[in-house]
Amino acid sequence: MDVGLRIFVVSALLVTVAAEVYIVTMDGDPIISYKGGENGFEATAVESDERIDTSSELVTMYARHLERKHDMILGMLFEEGSYKKLYSYKHLINGFAAHVSPEQAETLRRAPGVKSVDKDWKVRRLTTHTPEFLGLPTDVWPTGGGFDRAGEDIVIGFVDSGIYPHHPSFASHHRLPYGPLPHYKGKCEEDPHTKKSFCNRKIVGAQHFAEAAKAAGAFNPDIDYASPLDGDGHGSHTAAIAAGNNGIQLRMHGYEFGRASGMAPRARIAVYKALYRLFGGFVADVVAAIDQAVHDGVDILSLSVGPNSPPTTTKTTFLNPFDATLLGAVKAGVFVAQAAGNGGPFPKTLVSYSPWITTVAAAIDDRRYKNHLTLGNGKMLAGMGLSPPTRPHRLYTLVSSNDVLLDSSSSKYNPSDCQRPEVFNKKLVKGNILLCGYSFNFVVGTASIKKVVATAKHLGAAGFVLVVENVSPGTKFDPVPSAVPGILITDVSKSMDLIDYYNVSTSRDWTGRVKSFNAKGSIGDGLAPVLHKSAPQVALFSARGPNTKDFSFQDADLLKPDILAPGYLIWAAWCPNGTDEPNYVGEGFALISGTSMAAPHIAGIAALVKQKHPQWSPAAIKSALMTTSTVIDRAGRLLQAQQYSDTEAVTLVKATPFDYGSGHVNPSAALDPGLIFDAGYEDYLGFLCTTPGISAHEIRNYTNTRCNYDMKHPSNFNAPSIAVSHLVGTQTITRRVTNVAEVEETYTITARMQPSIAIEVNPPAMTLRPGASRTFSVTMTVRSVSGEYSFGEVKLKGSRGHKVRLPVVALGHRR
């Protein structure tokens, strides 16, 4: 008996060591699409864009039935204790996540009733003046009753790193009382230490999901927190962008940087924490969070998260547990905004692919923080730094960090980073401007400007200068708030000017030791932003199209990204224990960039559209945002995008739909778009079924639906954009529009395209009564083959002032 026990323990240990998390999908419909047929269980399916009635006894019974089936197959196949089921997925997909060995995963793959087995994979974060830039206070909020009603009764769900509930951006006191929310049924976890709820009347749901992270051995409860508490900062920031309270004083280091507000300041927040400090997150946890959010009744989902790299078994970008779950969410009437990714400016870097998702690219808005360093020789060097100036009409001595070291410190640390005040001679630094080097340590996060500020303060420096001597592509420089005068010189040529001046002005003995510091300088005022008319621009880091349909990077017949929104230097709430940005540790606000910041802008604006048009489908809201967007900047020119030049310097080029999708969001126009391009669950299935390379079997595995090929070609999917990745000869594409205005309107339809492709529309005009739908066609013909995409647009101009625009992209091929 002893020997047998020992053998059992060893074999169980071997399984545990080798075990990994797998996501398994099963035969049988999830709640959202079950139409009946199993003994004793009536239908629970919803129509397209219809909310799941989770209070229904039918739904509860069928959910228990599915969970029992998940438990049964695991119990039949494996010995108890040799596996662990982490989640049952019942609402949007039918399946479960389990911690099993690769051998057990193979057994599951061959088991009757199992459709697919996917090894779990990681996701990552896709890391405020913008309400004014977008015209919300003057053009949008008044139509919904002012800022104190903007987003009323709309619940935005955030699948992110949690929330810091004590931040004033999320406070519910001193506000108009919130009414009941009968459609939302989310739970509120308690803080395990204080036993206080994470919710208030503003935050209506707060839950965390970490079973896959725990099973993978990545979860550390000391720093990741087994609660909805944000241990990172990212989740609080994104929630505040979309739905933070209006008029929150933004103060740091004794200076005020304005007042912060979310896009929909009256919307409620529901938190589904599935991302963590050090490792990001796992798809199994994210899918569980999305499934729960839709079950709870959120109206909008904001996802500032994207996959690292998919499992090798996943072939199609549109069909995997993550995207299939989001398809279920959209079927249940939930609008989904997802960050495009931060792999720009290179092509095919998107991490958001599917037509049911609104994919958001990042723009630079009109506010820039600039500063300058004036040298004793009269030269003025441009840089950045959110700091006060040195005293006016006075020059200060410049001292290089390498020249003011204590003798014993030179070999221990990299002194030029200025991270440790104890390595410097305080007498030589006090009252002077300290010159530091911006090394690779700042790029990877092991050094921070915050620590340079602390070093300068500790040593009594008059200020500091960070000098960039070489730069690698992709390095992102952002201004950081500072309590002492400081500047970052990002232009390498300007850095060389400073170094040359310093070397010429500094006298040394024969050993190289400084005899006298004679270089002088002063730092300008970097606290006031400069407003630029060249905004918006596509940010350098924003991921670019074309979209891809599989992981061999074949182009899809679907334009992505969908839309452009502010995502560069966005002020919003932060949590004091947040570590996502080392420069903001301990702060209440942060100024950061990423498509992570762009997605919640769209989520918040979608909440405003949903508030005005509560019956609209997710596709209708997406259409309204896209067709009313703009491709013109504030100066009246076509949008530009940041790009690398041949010398790897950042430059501006003419932007294309692969940079911005339909254009930059225009919230006031989106409230009254005139026409919409609507789509529902059957349309999404038609897109999948007609996309070459996707097998009907694979589609059925994830959707439990037989293919219908009536759409004929994926370009006929009723998107508010047109993309043809393989245009040979002539192809005709159809679109269906619905008049959502309250009056009849006649639209003239025109189209234009770059010369290599001819384009025609039919009919040239049409009249639509309120609520009526009409179809028009777009015919494209290859004139010449250039090997590059051609860009154009279709415009529908209404007799009552509505303007509707569709971007068109096509790649011509020889017959």
N, C-alpha and C positions, 0 to 999 in steps of 0.2 A: 504494500500500500504506500509505504514511504517513497519507494522508487517511482511508482506511478505518479504520485503527487509531484515529485521533483521534475519528472519529464513534462508534466502538464504545465508547471510554472515556467520552465525554460521555453517550451513552445509558445506559450502566451507572450513571453518576453520578446521572442523573435518576431512575432506578429506585430507587437507594439513598435519595435525598433523600425521595422520595414514599412509600417502603415503610413498611408497618406489619405488625404481627403478627396473623395470622388462625389460628383453630382450625377445622380441616376434619374432618368426620366422613365415613366412607366406607361403601359397600355392604359387606356381609359382617360376620359376627359377630366380636366380640372373643373372646379366649381363654375368658372366663368363661361365654359362652353359645354357643360353636360346637359344633354337634351333628353335624358331619361333612357330607360332600357334595362337598367340593372334592377333585379328583383327588390322591391320594397323601397326604392329610392326614386322620387319624382324629380323632374327636370329642375336644374338651378341656373341654366344658361341665361345670359343677358343679351339683349340686342346690342349692336354696335353703339358705343358711347354711352352705355347705361351703367349706372352704379350697381355694385353687388349689394343685395339686401342681407347684410350679415346677421341681422336680428331674426331672420326667418328660420324656423325650425327645420325646414327642408335643407337649407344651407348647412346648418349645424350638424344634422344627421349625416349628410353626404361627406362632410369634412371628416367626421369621425370614421366613417367607412373607409375613406382613402388612407387615413393614417393607420388603421388596423391592417390594411393590405400591405403597406410599407413595412410595418413591423413583422407581418407574417412571412414575407419573402426572406427577410434577413434571418428570422428565427428558424425557418425551414432549411436554409442553405448553410448556416454557420453555427458553430458552438457558442453558447452564451459566454460572454467575456472576451471573445476573440475579435469583436468589432464594437463600434459605438455609433449609433445613429445620432446625428447632430441636429437635423431639422427635417420636418416633413413639409413639403411644398404642396399646397392644396388649392389655392385660389386661382393662380395665374398659369402655373404649370403643374402637372401631376408628377411628383417625384420626391426625392429625398437626398440629403447629403449625409454621407457616412464616412467614418474613419476606418478604413480597411486596408489590408495588404494588397499589393499588386496582383497576387494570385487570386485573392478573393474578388477583386475588381473584375478579373477575367471570368471568374465563375458567374458573377452577376451579369456580365455582358452576354453570356450564353444562355441565361435562365429565361424560361418562358415568361412573357409579360413585360420584359425589360426592353425598352426601345433604344436607349443610349446611355453610355457611361463615360463621363468626361472627368478627367483629372482636374481638380481645382487649380486655379491660377490666381496670381496676384493682381491687384489693382493699385493705382496710385492717385494721389491728389494732383489736381491740375491747377497747381498754383500759378464828405463826400458831396463832392461838388457835382457829381453826375446828375442828380435830379434837375438842377438848373440847366445843365448842358442839354438835357433831353426835353426840356420844356414842360416838365411835370407840374410844377407849382402854378404855372400860368395857364397852360393849355389842357391839362388832363385832370388833375385833382379837382378843380372847380366843377367839372361835369359830374363827378361822383359825390358832391357835397363837401368838397374841401379835403385837406390832408387828414382831418380827423375822421373821415369816412372812407378814405381811399383804400380799397381792398377789404371792406367790411364783409364779414362772414365767409371769407375765402380762406381755406387752410392750405398752406404751402408746406410740403414735407421735404425735409433735408436729409439725404443719406450722405453723411459726412462724418466729421470727427467729434460730434457732440456739440454742446453749448455751455457757455458760462452764464447761468441764469441770473446772476446778480448784477449783470451789466445794465446800465440805464437804458440802453437800446432795446432791452427786452422787458422793462418794468411795466407793470399794469396799474400801479397806483398813480394818483394825480392825472389820470386819463378819464375820458368819458367811459362810463361803465360798459362792459361788453355784455351782449345778450347771449342767450343759450345757442349752442351749435348742435341741433338735433341730428345732423347727418354725420358728425364725427364721433367716433367711439374709441379713440386711442387710450392707451394706458399711460400712467405717470409713475415712473420708478422713483423710489426714495433714495436720498443720499445715504449710503450705508453707515456713515459716521454720525451725521447729525439727525438722521431719520426724517429730514424735511423733504417734501416733494420737490422735484425739479420743475414742476409746472406752476404757473400762475394763470391769470386770465388771458395773458398774451401767449404764453407757451402752453399749448393745450395737450401735448403728448410728448413723452420723453422715454425712449427705450434704447437699450444697447444690444448688439449682436456680435458675439466673439467666439462662438463655439468652434468654428473652423480655425480661427487664429490660435485658440488654446490647443486644439488637437495637433496643429502644426508645430507647437512649441514656441510660437513667436510672441505670445501674450505675456506681458509682465504686469501684474496687477498694481505694483508700486508706482509705475509711471504711466500705464495705459488706462487705469481706473476701470473697474468692473461696474460702471455706471454710465449714464449719459453725459457726465462731466467732460468738458472739452479739455484734453490734455495737450492740445496741439496749437489751437488758435484758429485754424483753418475753418472749422465748422461755425464758430461764432462770427467770423468775418463774413462768410457767405450768407448766413441767415440775416445778418444786419443789412447787407446790401439789398436783399430782396424785400425784407419786411421789418427792418428796424424802425423804432419809433422816430417820429419827426422832431427836428430841432434840438438834437442832443449836442451839448457843448463839447467840442473836440479840443481838449487842452492837453499839452504835453510839455514838460520841462519849463513850465511857467509861461508858455506862449500859446495863444489861441489860434487854431487853424480853421476856424469856421464852425458850422453846425452840421451834424451828420443826419441823414435820413435814408430810410429804405425806399425802394420804388413804390411799394404798397404799404405805407406805414401802419395801416389799420388791419392788415391781414394777420391771421394767427399763424403760429409756428408749431410744427410737429417735428420732433427730433428723432431720427433713427440712426444712431451712432454705429457705424461699421468700419470706420477708418481710425487708425491709431498712429502714434507718434513716429515710431522707428521703421515700421515695415509697411505702412500703407494699409492694405486690407486684403481680404480674400473674397473671390466671387461668391462662394457658398454663403458667406455672411451678408454680402450685399444683396443677393437674391432674396434671402430671408427677410431683410429689412424692407425691400421693395414690396414683397408679398404682404407683409404686415401693414405697410403704409396704405396699400390699396384696400385691404380688408378694413382698416380703420376709417377710411372715407376721406383721404386727402383729395384736394381738387387739382393741385399742381405738384409735380416732383422736380426738385432741383438737384442735379447730379454734377458735382464738380469732381468727377472721378472717371478714370478710364483704365482699360486693361493694359498691363505691361506687354506681355506677348501671349497669344492664345495657346492652348494645348495643341500638340501636333495632330490630335485626332479631329480638331475643328478645321473644316475646309472653308466654310462660307462665313463671311463677315456678318451676315444678317441672321444666321441660325446658330445660336449657342445658348446655354441657359440664361445668360445675362440679357441678350437682346430679345429672346423669346418671352422672358418674364416682362420686359418692358412692352412688348406687343400686347400681352394680356392686360397690362396697366392701361394702355391707350384704349383697348376694347372696353374697359370699365369706365371710360370717360375722363381719364386723368391725363392732363397735358404734361409732357416730359421735356425738360430743357437739359441738355448735356453739353459740357465743355468739349470743344473740338480737339483739344490737345495742345501741347506746348512744343511740338517738334519743328516749328517753322524756322526759317522761311523756306524749307525744302519741300518739294512736291511729295504727295502721297504720304503725309505724316499724320493724317487724321486718326483718331481713336474712337470716333463716333460715326456710324455708317448707315443706320437703317432709316427707311422713309417715315416710320412712325415716331421717330425722335426728332426734336428740333435741335440741330447742332449749331453751337454758338462760337463764332470766332471773336478775337479780341481786338479792340480798337484803342488807339491813343486819343484821348479827348483833348479839349482846347487848353487845359491847364498844364503848364510846365514850370518846374522849379529850377531856376538857374542861379549861378553865383559866379564871382570872379575873384581872382587873386591879382593884386597890383604889386609889381616888383619895384625895387628901388631904382631900376634903370628906366622906369616909365612904362614898361610892357604890362599889358593887361591880359591875363590868361583865363579863359572861360572854363568853368567847371560846374559842379552841382554840389549843393549842400543846404539842407533846411536848417540854417543856423543864423544867429544874430551876427552882426559885423563886429570887427575890432573897433576900438575907439576911433572916431573920425579925425581926419587931419593928422594922423600919426602913423609912422612906419615902425614895425617891430623887427627885431633881429631874428633871422631864420637859422635854426639849428637842426642838422640832420641827426636822426636817431642813431646812426652808426658812429657819430662823432661825440655823443654825450653819454656813452656807456660807462658804467662802473667797470673797472678793470676785470673783476672776477666773473662778470656775467657774459662775456663775449661768446663763449663756446656753448653755453647751455641752451639758449633759445634763439629763434630767428628774431633779432631785436628790431629789424626794420618794420615788422608788423605792428609794433607799439601796443602789444596786448598786456604787457606786465610792467607796471610802473617801477617795481623794485629793481629792475636791471639798469635804470638810468640815474645819472647824477642830477639830483633835483636842483642844485645850485646853478647848473648850466642851462637848465630848461626853464626855470621859473621866470615868468614875464616875457618869454620869447615864443615864437611860433615854431612848433615841432614838426619836422618833415618826416613822414613815414612812407613805407612802400606798400602798395596794394598787391600782395602776392597771391599765388594760387590758393593759399589758405582761406582767403576771403570768398573765393568762388565755391569751394567745397564746404564752407560753413564752420571750419575750425578756428577761424578768426572773424571778428566782427567789428564794424564801425562803432558799435555801442561800447566795446572795450577800449577802443582808441580814445573815445570821449572820456571814459573813466580814467584812463592813463593821463590824459592832458589835464583833467581837473585835479587829480591827485598830486601832480607835479607842479601845479600852479602855472601852467602854460597859458599864454595869451590866446592861443588857438592852435590848430593843427592843419596840415595839408597832407592828403593821401595822394601819392603819385603812382600812376599806372605806367609802367615802363614797357610792358608788352602785353598783348591781348590776344586771346584765342577766340575763334568764331563761336558765337553762342553765349559769350559772357554778357550778362545783363547788369547794367549799372543803374541803381535806383538811389535817389536822394534819401538820406536818413535824418530824421530830426535829431538835433544836437543842442545841448544846453550851453555849449561853449562855441565860439566862432570856429568853423571848420569848413573845408572844401575838398572835394574829390576831383582831381584833374584826370579826365578819362581819355583825352586826346593824347596819344603817345608823343606826337610832335611838340605839343605844348609842354608835356612833361620834360622833354629833352631841353626845351628853352629854359625851364626852371633849373634843371640840373646843371646846365652849362653856366648859367648866371651864378649859381651857388658856388660852383667849383672855381670860377674866375675870381669871385669876391672873397673867398676864404683862404687865408694864408696858413701854411703848414710848415713844420720843421722837416728835416731830412728823413725822419721816420714816418712821416705822414700824419703826425699828430697835429691838431689844429692849434695855431698860435693865437689867432683872433678871428671871430665871426663878424664878417662885414656885410653879408647879404641882408637885405631888408625887404619887408613886404607888409601888406595889409589885406584883410579878408573883407569882402563886401557883404551886403545884407541878402541872405538867401531865403528869408521867411515869406516874402510876398510872391505869390505865383504870377507868372506872365501868361496872359491869355493869347492863344494863337488862332488866327483865322484859317490856317491850313488844316484844322481838324475837321472831321476825324481822319485818322490814317490807320491802316492795318499794322498792328504791332509786329515787330520782327519775329517774336517767338510763336505767334499764332499759327497753328497747324494749317497746312494748305492741302487743297485737292490736287488732282482729281480723286474722287471717291473710288474705293476698290471693292470688288465683290467677293474676293477670296484672298487667301493668304499667300498666293503666288503673285499678288498685286496686279491682277487684271482689272482694267477699268470697268466701273459700273455705269449703267445707264440711269444714273441718279446724281444730281448735283449736290455736293457737300463742300464746304459748310452751307448752312441754310441762311444764316444772318450774322450781322456784325453788331457788337455792343461794347460799351466801355469795359476795358480790362487792364488798363495800364495805370499804375499809381493810384489805386483806389483806397481812400480812407474808409475804414469801418471798424467795428468793435473787435477787440482782441481779449484773450483771457490772460490774466497775470502769470499763470503757470504755463502758457503756451510756448512751445519751443520750435515751431515750424520755421520761424524767422529769428535767427539769433539776435538781430538788431532790436527786437521788440520784446525780449524777455522781461517780464515784470510790468509791462505797459498795459494800458486800457484800450488803446487804439493802435492800429498799424496801417501803414501805407504800402501796399504790396500789389504785385502785378501777376497776371496769368489768365488763361481762358477760364480758370476756376472763378475769377471775379466777373467774367462776362456772362456766364450762364445764369447766375442769380439775378442779374439785371433783367434778363428775358423772363425768368420765372416770375419776378415781381410785376413786370409790365403785363405778362399774360394774366396775372391775377386781376389787374385793373380791367382788362378786356372781358374776362370771365364775369366780373362783377356787373358790367354793363350788359353783357349778353350771356346770361346764365345757362341758356339752352344750347349754346354753340358747342360743337364737337371739338376735340383737341386739334383735328385737322383744320377746322374753320378758324380757330384762334391762330394757328401757325400760318395759314394763308393770309389772314388779315395783317399779321406782323410782316410777312415777307413781301406781299405785293404793294405795300405802302412805304417800304423802306426807300432810302435815298442812296444814289451813287454820286452825289455832288457834295463837295465839302463846303465849309462856311464861307470860303472865298469865291464860291461859284465854279470851281474846277472839278474835273472828274477825280474820284477818290484815288489816293496814292497808297502804296504799300512799302514798308521798310524791307530792304533786301540787301544782300551783300554785293559789293562791287568786285571787280577782278582782283583788287588789292585787299579784299576782305574787310574793307571799311563799310560802315552802314550808310546806305544811300536810299533815295526814294525813287520808285519806278511806278509807272501806271498800273493800277491794281486791276485784277480780273475777277470774274465770279469764283474762281478757285481760291481766291484770297478772302472774299467777303460774302459769297453766296448771292443773295438777292440785293444786299446793300446794308447800310447802317439803319438800325431801328429808328422809327419815327412814331413815338407812342400816340400822339394826338391823332394822326392820320389812321392809325390802326383801329381806333375806336369806331371809325366810320369808313370802312374800306370800299363800300359800294357793292363789289362782287367778291365772292369767295370761291376757292377751288376746294370743295369738300371731298372727303374720302373716309371710308370706314374699314372695318375688319376684312370684308371680302375683297376690297381693293388692294389691301396690303398682301393678302394671299395671292391675288392675281399677279402682283409684281413679283413675288417670289417664284410662282409657278412658271412665269414666262422668262425669267432670267436664265440665260444659257449656263449650264454647268451645275445648276442646283437640281438634284434628283427629287422626284416626287416622293420617294421613300423618305428622304431626309426631311422634307417639308412636313410629311405626315408624322414623323417621329416627334416633332416639336409642336405641331398645331393640332394633331388628331383630326385633320381635315383632308379630304381628297382634293386633288388639284382641279382647278377650272381654268381653261386656257382662253377664255373669251377675250381677254385683254390683248392677246396676240403678241405684244412686244412690251418689255418693261418701260419703254419710253412713253407708253400710253397711260401709265399710272398717273392719276389726276393730281400731280404735284404742282405747286405754284412756281415751277421752273421746268426747263426742258433740257435733257442731256442725252446725246446719242454718241456712244463711244466708238461705234463702228458703222459709219455712214457710207454705204455703197450705192452709187447711182442716185435714185430718188426714194425718199421715204416720207410718208404722211403720218403725222402724229395728231391725236385728238385730245381736246380738253373740254371739260364741262364746267360752266360757271353758274352760280346762283346769285340772284339779286337779293341782298340782305338789307337794302335801303327801304324806306317806307313809301317810296314813290316809284312810278315807272320811269325808266331811263333808257335812252338810246346810246349805244356805244359804237364808236368807230374803231376798227381794229387795224393796226399797222405793224409792220415788222421790218427789221433791218439786220444785216449780218455782214461780217467781214467778207471781202470779195471772193474768196475761194469757195464759198458756198452760197447758192441762191436760196432765197426764202420767200414764201408766199403764204397768205392767210385767206381763209374762206369760211364764212362770208366776210365781206369788208365792213359790214355794220350789222347790228342786231338790236332789237328793242326787247326789254324784259320788264314784265310787271313785278311788283313786290313778291318775293318768294318763288318766282319762276326760275327755271334752269334752262340753259341752252348749250349746245355743243358747237365748237368751231374747230377747224383743222389748220395745221401748220405743215406745209410741204417744203422739204429741203432737198436740194440737188447739188451734188458735188460738181464744181466747175474745174477745180484744179486740186491736186494733192500736194500738200506742203509738209506733211508729217507732223504738223502742229495743230492744236485745237483752234477752231474759229469761235469767236464770241459775238453775240448779238442780243436782241431783245424783241419781245412782242409787247405792244402797248395797246391797252383798251381805254379810250378816252370817253368819259360819259358826258352827256348833254347837261347834266346838273353839277358838273365839277369834279366828279370822282375820277381818279387816275389810277389805273391798275397796270403793273409792269411785271413781266416774267423774264428772267434772264434765260438765255439760250446758249448752250455750248455743244459743239459737234466736232468730231474728228473724221475727216474724209479719207476714204480708202479707195484704191483702184479695184475694179471688178476682178 
